[in-house]
């Protein structure tokens, strides 16, 4: 603990130098823009930078990359809330309630709680990175394929909690999302699956085309049909109505707290990622809410929980990167390459052998976290004012942004046609009452689940008992059973209710009710007599 405090103090002394402060500010601003613009992507942006930053000192170059990485997590919520366009993969969950809040005239509160929740969760995650990195790294090492399989089963079981009015429709959507996730190259056999001869599908269905099509394009089609050109959003005129109230903060406090913890630990697991953390945090917030029926209809906790998990997972992802040399995502894999480019070897001794690099990076993340909340909160009224634009003008802009964002990923028109296809699917699902969130969740978790199960069976030579003989795998399976069967058991108990009262007691109650006036009269007469005495 003392060594960590001393290292953090030395890191702040280096991080507040003008050069490092400039690159930290540049990184968080660039990251915010990357998050706002759909399709550009954090990995692609970070990949451009190593050649440009090769002449910088290692600490300055890595500070800039780290700023872009966690800055994009802040920015991704903006278009999700305002336009239902997920700017970043993990922001898909934020759109579920954030966009509904915007339609209710509460876009400012949603943007504000996203920024505040991100700041709090980011700070909690950084505290975990500062003081508990070795402990969490040891826990991450314990996690093998069976443990990941258990975690993915837990995640897939949350499809039931994401159901709207029909669990059956949610399960159908989840199965379809899982099938979509199998498209592409099989990593174990090298076989190409369900591509129908299209080489563009060899790497699988593009997630950005899927998410933007289901949410943004489908929403535009629905709104254009129902609104008939009228303004869709209501934006308050008073400044104080554009920011979260004390009641909003009170409602969101538990969601931010659990999102911070869940996001940090899931982010520290290589391969899990912030998208998985956001989904799990959202569904936990819904499961333990006193009013779960509000989720999906504009619950502010539905914005706070995934945004907290998203940003806390960013800090957690640095633990396996720095202490084990294991990247947990495409962005951290590029940062690992940058470490090698600077001649640095991450591992268990990285903190003690390279304190002049590690601690300035961590200290700059604290500073960047403050810069981001100072940058995003004042922009809340500016972003919210976008919704004052009439929808018949706004909708073509949404379509253009979506098309450009999807095309920019692979410069492929095939992805644009996928966007159109999934947009039509999103429209049909909205009209028929099928929820889109279970489909996206199954699509994200499907490949992770398949790989974990197949690797586990390779380790055990086909013995299924490996899933119930590993402690952490059993813990996740038990949690799955509790989350899925708990609501059913509770519903059965409530439905049974207290035992019915026997018929004789009902007659007795009736006799007492008839005699009650006489008893009351006798009591009053007795009271008067006592008063005279």
C-alpha positions in Angstrom: 0.0 0.0 0.0 2.8 2.4 0.9 4.7 1.6 -2.2 1.6 2.2 -4.3 1.0 5.6 -2.7 4.6 6.6 -3.2 4.5 5.4 -6.8 1.3 7.3 -7.4 2.8 10.5 -5.9 5.8 10.2 -8.2 3.5 9.5 -11.1 1.5 12.7 -10.5 4.7 14.7 -10.3 5.6 13.4 -13.8 2.0 13.6 -15.2 1.5 17.3 -14.4 4.4 18.3 -16.6 3.3 20.5 -19.5 4.2 17.8 -22.1 2.3 15.0 -20.5 -0.6 17.2 -19.6 -0.9 18.2 -23.3 -0.8 14.6 -24.5 -3.4 13.6 -21.9 -5.7 16.4 -23.0 -5.2 15.6 -26.6 -5.9 11.9 -26.0 -9.2 12.4 -24.1 -10.5 15.0 -26.6 -9.6 12.6 -29.5 -11.1 9.7 -27.7 -14.4 11.6 -27.1 -14.6 12.4 -30.8 -13.9 8.8 -31.6 -16.6 7.6 -29.3 -19.2 10.1 -30.7 -18.5 9.1 -34.3 -19.9 5.6 -35.0 -17.7 3.3 -37.0 -14.4 5.0 -36.5 -13.5 2.8 -33.6 -10.9 3.0 -30.8 -8.6 0.3 -32.1 -8.3 1.9 -35.6 -7.5 5.3 -34.0 -4.9 3.9 -31.6 -3.4 1.8 -34.5 -2.6 5.0 -36.4 -0.8 6.6 -33.5 2.3 4.4 -32.8 4.2 5.6 -35.9 3.3 9.2 -35.1 4.4 8.9 -31.4 7.6 6.9 -31.9 9.7 10.0 -31.2 7.8 10.8 -28.0 9.0 9.5 -24.6 7.4 6.2 -23.7 5.3 7.7 -20.9 3.9 10.5 -23.1 3.1 8.2 -26.0 1.3 5.7 -23.8 -0.5 8.5 -21.9 -2.0 9.7 -25.2 -3.1 6.2 -26.2 -4.6 5.6 -22.8 -6.5 8.9 -23.0 -8.0 7.9 -26.4 -8.9 4.5 -25.0 -11.0 5.6 -22.0 -12.0 8.9 -23.6 -13.9 6.9 -26.3 -15.9 5.3 -23.5 -17.2 8.7 -22.4 -18.1 9.8 -26.0 -19.8 6.6 -27.0 -22.9 7.4 -24.9 -23.7 10.7 -26.6 -25.1 9.5 -29.9 -26.6 6.5 -28.2 -28.7 8.7 -26.0 -29.5 11.4 -28.5 -29.9 9.5 -31.8 -30.1 5.8 -30.8 -26.8 5.3 -32.7 -24.3 3.4 -30.6 -21.1 5.3 -31.0 -19.0 2.6 -29.4 -19.7 -1.2 -28.9 -20.3 -1.0 -25.2 -22.8 1.9 -25.7 -25.4 -0.4 -27.2 -26.9 -1.0 -23.8 -26.9 2.7 -23.0 -29.3 3.3 -25.9 -32.0 1.1 -24.4 -33.0 3.6 -21.8 -31.0 6.7 -22.8 -32.8 7.2 -26.0 -36.2 6.7 -24.3 -35.2 9.4 -21.8 -34.3 11.7 -24.7 -37.8 11.1 -26.3 -39.3 12.1 -22.9 -37.4 15.4 -22.8 -34.7 14.1 -20.4 -31.7 13.9 -22.7 -29.8 16.3 -20.4 -30.3 14.1 -17.4 -29.2 11.1 -19.3 -26.1 12.7 -20.7 -25.3 14.2 -17.3 -25.7 10.9 -15.4 -23.6 9.2 -18.0 -20.8 11.7 -17.5 -21.1 11.6 -13.7 -21.4 7.9 -13.5 -18.4 7.4 -15.8 -16.3 9.7 -13.6 -17.2 7.9 -10.4 -16.8 4.5 -11.9 -13.6 5.4 -13.6 -12.2 6.7 -10.4 -13.2 3.5 -8.5 -11.6 1.4 -11.3 -8.4 3.4 -11.1 -8.3 2.9 -7.3 -8.6 -0.8 -8.0 -5.8 -0.6 -10.6 -3.6 1.3 -8.2 -3.9 -0.8 -5.1 -5.2 -4.2 -6.1 -3.6 -4.9 -9.5 -1.5 -7.9 -8.3 -4.4 -9.5 -6.5 -6.8 -9.1 -9.4 -4.1 -10.4 -11.8 -3.7 -13.5 -9.7 -7.5 -14.0 -9.9 -7.4 -13.5 -13.7 -4.8 -16.3 -14.0 -7.1 -18.7 -12.2 -9.8 -18.2 -14.9 -9.5 -20.9 -17.6 -11.9 -22.0 -20.3 -14.4 -23.6 -17.9 -14.6 -20.4 -15.8 -15.2 -18.4 -18.9 -17.8 -20.8 -20.1 -19.6 -20.4 -16.7 -19.4 -16.6 -17.0 -20.8 -16.7 -20.6 -23.7 -19.0 -19.5 -24.4 -16.4 -16.8 -24.4 -13.7 -19.4 -26.6 -15.6 -21.8 -29.1 -16.3 -19.1 -29.6 -12.6 -18.7 -31.6 -12.7 -22.0 -34.6 -13.6 -19.9 -34.2 -10.4 -17.9 -33.9 -8.4 -21.1 -37.3 -9.7 -22.2 -40.0 -7.2 -22.7 -43.6 -8.4 -22.6 -42.8 -11.9 -23.9 -40.0 -14.2 -22.7 -40.6 -16.4 -25.7 -39.9 -13.6 -28.1 -36.8 -12.7 -26.2 -35.5 -16.3 -26.4 -36.2 -16.5 -30.1 -34.3 -13.2 -30.6 -31.5 -14.6 -28.5 -31.3 -17.8 -30.5 -31.2 -15.9 -33.8 -28.4 -13.6 -32.4 -26.4 -16.7 -31.4 -26.8 -18.2 -34.9 -25.6 -15.0 -36.5 -22.5 -15.1 -34.3 -21.5 -18.5 -35.8 -21.1 -16.9 -39.3 -17.5 -16.8 -40.5 -14.3 -18.7 -40.0 -14.2 -21.5 -37.4 -11.1 -20.8 -35.3 -10.7 -24.5 -34.3 -11.1 -26.3 -37.7 -10.5 -23.5 -40.2 -13.8 -24.2 -41.9 -15.9 -21.4 -43.3 -19.5 -21.5 -41.9 -22.7 -20.0 -43.3 -21.0 -17.4 -45.5 -22.9 -18.5 -48.7 -19.8 -17.9 -50.7 -19.4 -14.3 -49.6 -15.7 -13.6 -48.7 -16.9 -10.5 -46.8 -18.5 -12.7 -44.2 -15.3 -14.7 -43.5 -14.6 -12.6 -40.4 -18.2 -12.8 -39.3 -21.1 -10.3 -39.4 -19.9 -6.8 -38.7 -21.2 -5.8 -35.2 -21.5 -2.1 -36.0 -23.7 -2.8 -39.0 -25.8 -5.1 -36.8 -26.2 -2.7 -33.9 -26.7 0.5 -35.9 -29.1 -1.2 -38.2 -31.3 -2.7 -35.4 -31.3 0.5 -33.3 -30.8 3.6 -35.5 -32.2 2.6 -38.9 -35.1 0.6 -37.5 -35.9 3.6 -35.1 -35.8 6.1 -38.0 -38.3 3.9 -40.0 -40.6 3.6 -37.1 -40.5 7.3 -36.2 -41.0 8.4 -39.8 -44.1 6.3 -40.0 -45.6 7.4 -36.7 -44.6 11.0 -36.4 -45.5 12.2 -39.9 -42.9 15.0 -39.8 -43.7 16.4 -36.4 -41.0 17.1 -33.8 -40.2 13.9 -31.9 -38.3 15.2 -28.9 -39.1 17.6 -26.2 -36.2 19.7 -24.9 -36.6 21.8 -21.7 -35.8 25.5 -22.0 -34.6 26.0 -18.4 -31.0 25.2 -17.8 -31.6 23.5 -14.5 -33.9 21.0 -16.2 -31.0 19.8 -18.4 -29.0 18.3 -15.5 -29.6 15.4 -13.1 -31.5 16.3 -10.0 -30.8 15.0 -6.4 -33.5 12.4 -6.9 -31.8 11.2 -10.1 -28.5 10.9 -8.3 -30.2 9.0 -5.5 -31.9 6.6 -7.9 -28.7 6.0 -9.8 -26.3 5.6 -6.8 -26.7 1.8 -6.4 -26.5 1.2 -10.2 -23.3 3.2 -10.4 -21.8 1.4 -7.4 -22.5 -2.1 -8.7 -21.6 -1.1 -12.2 -18.2 0.1 -11.0 -17.4 -3.2 -9.2 -18.8 -5.5 -11.9 -17.1 -3.6 -14.7 -13.7 -3.5 -13.0 -13.6 -7.3 -12.4 -15.0 -8.3 -15.8 -12.7 -5.8 -17.5 -9.8 -7.4 -15.7 -10.6 -10.8 -17.3 -8.8 -11.1 -20.7 -11.4 -11.4 -23.5 -14.5 -10.5 -21.5 -14.5 -6.8 -22.4 -16.5 -3.7 -21.5 -19.5 -4.8 -23.7 -20.0 -7.9 -21.6 -19.6 -5.8 -18.5 -22.2 -3.3 -19.6 -24.8 -6.0 -20.4 -24.3 -7.8 -17.1 -24.4 -4.6 -15.1 -27.6 -3.4 -16.8 -29.4 -6.7 -16.3 -28.3 -6.8 -12.6 -29.6 -3.3 -12.1 -32.9 -4.4 -13.6 -33.1 -7.6 -11.7 -32.6 -6.0 -8.3 -34.6 -2.8 -9.0 -37.8 -2.1 -7.1 -39.3 -1.0 -10.4 -37.9 -3.3 -13.1 -40.9 -2.5 -15.4 -39.4 1.0 -16.0 -36.3 -0.4 -17.7 -36.4 -0.1 -21.4 -38.8 2.8 -21.0 -36.5 5.5 -19.7 -35.1 4.4 -16.4 -32.1 6.6 -15.4 -30.5 3.5 -13.7 -30.5 1.9 -17.1 -28.1 4.6 -18.3 -26.0 4.8 -15.1 -25.3 1.1 -14.7 -23.9 0.3 -18.2 -21.9 3.5 -18.4 -20.4 2.9 -15.0 -19.4 -0.7 -16.0 -18.1 0.5 -19.3 -15.7 3.0 -17.8 -14.7 0.9 -14.8 -13.9 -2.0 -17.2 -11.4 0.3 -19.0 -9.3 0.6 -15.8 -9.6 -3.1 -15.2 -8.4 -4.0 -18.7 -5.0 -2.4 -17.8 -4.4 -5.0 -15.1 -3.8 -8.1 -17.4 -2.1 -5.8 -19.9 0.5 -4.5 -17.5 0.9 -7.3 -15.1 0.6 -10.3 -17.3 1.2 -9.0 -20.8 -2.2 -10.3 -21.9 -4.5 -7.9 -23.9 -8.2 -8.1 -23.2 -9.4 -6.4 -26.3 -8.3 -5.1 -29.7 -7.4 -1.7 -28.2 -5.2 -3.1 -25.5 -3.6 -5.5 -28.0 -2.4 -2.5 -30.0 -1.2 -0.8 -26.8 0.7 -4.0 -26.0 2.4 -3.6 -29.4 3.2 0.0 -28.5 4.9 -1.2 -25.3 7.1 -3.6 -27.3 7.8 -0.8 -29.7 9.2 1.2 -26.8 11.3 -1.7 -25.6 9.1 -2.5 -22.6 8.2 -6.0 -21.5 4.9 -6.2 -19.4 4.8 -8.8 -16.8 4.7 -9.5 -13.0 7.8 -7.2 -12.5 6.6 -4.5 -14.8 5.5 -2.2 -11.9 8.9 -2.5 -10.1 11.1 -2.4 -13.2 9.5 0.5 -15.0 8.0 2.8 -12.4 8.9 5.8 -14.5 6.4 4.6 -17.1 3.7 2.8 -15.2 2.9 5.4 -12.5 2.7 8.5 -14.8 0.3 6.6 -17.0 -2.0 5.7 -14.0 -1.7 9.2 -12.6 -2.6 10.7 -16.1 -5.7 8.5 -16.1 -6.9 10.2 -12.9 -6.2 13.6 -14.5 -7.9 12.6 -17.7 -10.9 11.4 -15.8 -11.3 14.8 -14.3 -10.7 16.5 -17.7 -13.4 14.3 -19.3 -16.1 15.2 -16.8 -15.1 18.9 -17.0 -15.3 18.6 -20.8 -18.6 16.6 -21.1 -20.8 18.2 -18.4 -20.7 21.8 -19.9 -21.5 20.3 -23.3 -24.7 18.7 -22.1 -27.0 21.7 -23.1 -25.2 21.9 -26.4 -25.7 18.3 -27.2 -29.3 18.3 -25.9 -30.2 21.3 -28.2 -29.6 19.1 -31.2 -32.9 17.4 -30.4 -34.7 20.7 -31.1 -34.1 20.1 -34.8 -37.4 18.8 -36.4 -37.3 15.1 -37.0 -37.9 15.3 -40.7 -34.5 17.2 -40.9 -32.8 15.1 -38.3 -33.7 11.6 -39.7 -31.7 12.0 -43.0 -28.7 13.1 -40.9 -29.0 10.0 -38.8 -29.1 7.8 -41.9 -26.1 9.5 -43.4 -24.0 9.3 -40.2 -24.9 5.6 -39.9 -23.9 4.8 -43.5 -20.7 6.7 -43.3 -19.8 5.1 -40.0 -20.4 1.6 -41.2 -18.6 2.2 -44.5 -15.6 3.6 -42.8 -14.8 0.4 -41.0 -13.8 -1.8 -43.9 -14.5 0.6 -46.8 -17.0 -2.0 -48.0 -20.4 -1.5 -49.6 -21.3 -5.0 -48.4 -21.4 -3.7 -44.9 -23.7 -0.9 -46.0 -26.1 -3.5 -47.5 -25.9 -5.4 -44.2 -26.8 -2.1 -42.4 -29.9 -1.8 -44.7 -30.8 -5.5 -44.0 -30.6 -5.2 -40.3 -32.4 -1.9 -40.4 -35.4 -3.7 -42.0 -35.0 -6.5 -39.4 -35.1 -3.9 -36.6 -38.2 -2.3 -38.1 -40.0 -5.7 -38.3 -38.9 -6.6 -34.8 -40.3 -3.3 -33.4 -43.6 -3.8 -35.2 -44.0 -7.4 -34.0 -42.8 -6.9 -30.4 -39.5 -8.7 -30.6 -36.8 -7.1 -28.4 -33.5 -6.3 -30.0 -31.3 -6.3 -26.9 -31.4 -10.2 -26.4 -30.3 -10.6 -30.0 -27.3 -8.2 -29.6 -26.4 -9.8 -26.3 -26.4 -13.3 -27.8 -24.4 -12.1 -30.8 -21.7 -10.6 -28.5 -21.5 -13.6 -26.1 -22.0 -16.3 -28.7 -18.4 -16.6 -30.0 -16.9 -16.2 -26.5 -19.2 -19.0 -25.2 -18.4 -21.3 -28.1 -14.7 -20.9 -27.7 -14.8 -21.4 -24.0 -16.9 -24.6 -24.2 -14.8 -26.1 -26.9 -11.5 -25.3 -25.2 -12.8 -26.8 -22.0 -13.8 -30.0 -23.7 -10.4 -30.2 -25.3 -8.8 -29.9 -21.9 -11.1 -32.5 -20.4 -11.0 -34.8 -23.4 -14.8 -34.5 -23.8 -15.6 -34.9 -20.0 -18.5 -32.6 -19.2 -17.7 -32.8 -15.5 -15.1 -30.1 -15.9 -17.8 -27.5 -15.7 -18.9 -28.6 -12.2 -15.5 -29.4 -10.7 -14.0 -26.0 -11.0 -15.0 -23.7 -8.1 -15.5 -20.5 -10.0 -17.4 -22.3 -12.8 -19.7 -23.7 -10.2 -20.2 -20.2 -8.7 -21.3 -18.8 -12.1 -23.6 -21.7 -12.6 -25.2 -21.2 -9.2 -25.6 -17.5 -9.9 -27.2 -18.4 -13.2 -29.7 -20.6 -11.5 -30.5 -17.9 -8.9 -31.1 -15.2 -11.5 -33.2 -17.3 -13.8 -35.2 -19.3 -11.3 -35.4 -16.7 -8.6 -38.2 -14.6 -10.3 -40.2 -17.7 -11.1 -40.0 -19.0 -7.5 -40.9 -15.6 -6.1 -43.8 -15.4 -8.5 -45.1 -18.8 -7.5 -44.9 -17.9 -3.8 -46.8 -14.6 -4.4 -49.4 -16.3 -6.5 -50.1 -18.9 -3.7 -50.4 -16.1 -1.1 -51.6 -16.7 2.5 -53.8 -19.7 3.3 -57.5 -19.2 2.9 -59.5 -18.5 6.1 -61.9 -21.3 7.1 -65.6 -20.8 6.8 -66.4 -20.9 10.5 -64.1 -18.0 11.2 -65.8 -16.0 8.5 -69.1 -16.5 10.3 -67.5 -15.5 13.6 -66.2 -12.4 12.0 -69.6 -11.6 10.7 -71.2 -12.1 14.2 -68.6 -9.8 15.7 -69.3 -7.1 13.1 -73.0 -7.2 13.9 -72.5 -7.1 17.7 -69.9 -4.3 17.4 -72.3 -1.4 17.8 -73.7 -2.8 21.0 -70.3 -3.4 22.5 -69.4 0.2 21.6 -72.6 1.5 23.4 -71.9 -0.5 26.5 -68.4 0.7 26.7 -69.5 4.3 26.4 -72.2 3.9 29.2 -69.6 2.2 31.4 -67.2 5.2 30.8 -69.9 7.7 31.8 -70.6 5.8 35.0 -67.0 5.8 35.9 -66.8 9.5 35.2 -69.7 10.2 37.6 -68.1 8.2 40.3 
